Amino acid sequence: MSTSEQRRASLAGPIGLGVGLIIMGTAYLLDRLGILPMDWGLL
């Protein structure tokens, strides 16, 4: 396993988590504003 592969693997976790949080946060904000009805059972 090369160093570039290790670097990519170590970045993939935090980036994936950050993207997930951004998506969840955006959906939550839309729900609070009454734009998107939150009937998915996620939050």
CYANA upper distance limits for C-alpha pairs under 8 A (distance plus 0.5 A):
  1 MET  CA      5 GLU  CA      6.82
  1 MET  CA      6 GLN  CA      7.46
  2 SER  CA      6 GLN  CA      6.95
  3 THR  CA      7 ARG  CA      6.59
  4 SER  CA      8 ARG  CA      6.64
  5 GLU  CA      9 ALA  CA      6.64
  6 GLN  CA     10 SER  CA      6.63
  7 ARG  CA     11 LEU  CA      6.69
  8 ARG  CA     12 ALA  CA      6.54
  9 ALA  CA     13 GLY  CA      7.57
 10 SER  CA     14 PRO  CA      8.18
 11 LEU  CA     15 ILE  CA      6.63
 12 ALA  CA     16 GLY  CA      6.39
 13 GLY  CA     17 LEU  CA      6.68
 14 PRO  CA     18 GLY  CA      6.49
 15 ILE  CA     19 VAL  CA      6.60
 16 GLY  CA     20 GLY  CA      6.65
 17 LEU  CA     21 LEU  CA      6.68
 18 GLY  CA     22 ILE  CA      6.65
 19 VAL  CA     23 ILE  CA      6.70
 20 GLY  CA     24 MET  CA      6.64
 21 LEU  CA     25 GLY  CA      6.36
 22 ILE  CA     26 THR  CA      6.51
 23 ILE  CA     27 ALA  CA      6.67
 24 MET  CA     28 TYR  CA      6.57
 25 GLY  CA     29 LEU  CA      6.63
 26 THR  CA     30 LEU  CA      6.68
 27 ALA  CA     31 ASP  CA      6.64
 27 ALA  CA     36 LEU  CA      7.79
 28 TYR  CA     32 ARG  CA      6.70
 28 TYR  CA     38 MET  CA      8.34
 28 TYR  CA     43 LEU  CA      8.41
 29 LEU  CA     33 LEU  CA      6.70
 30 LEU  CA     34 GLY  CA      6.75
 30 LEU  CA     35 ILE  CA      5.71
 30 LEU  CA     36 LEU  CA      5.82
 31 ASP  CA     35 ILE  CA      6.36
 31 ASP  CA     36 LEU  CA      5.25
 31 ASP  CA     37 PRO  CA      6.08
 31 ASP  CA     38 MET  CA      6.30
 38 MET  CA     43 LEU  CA      8.46
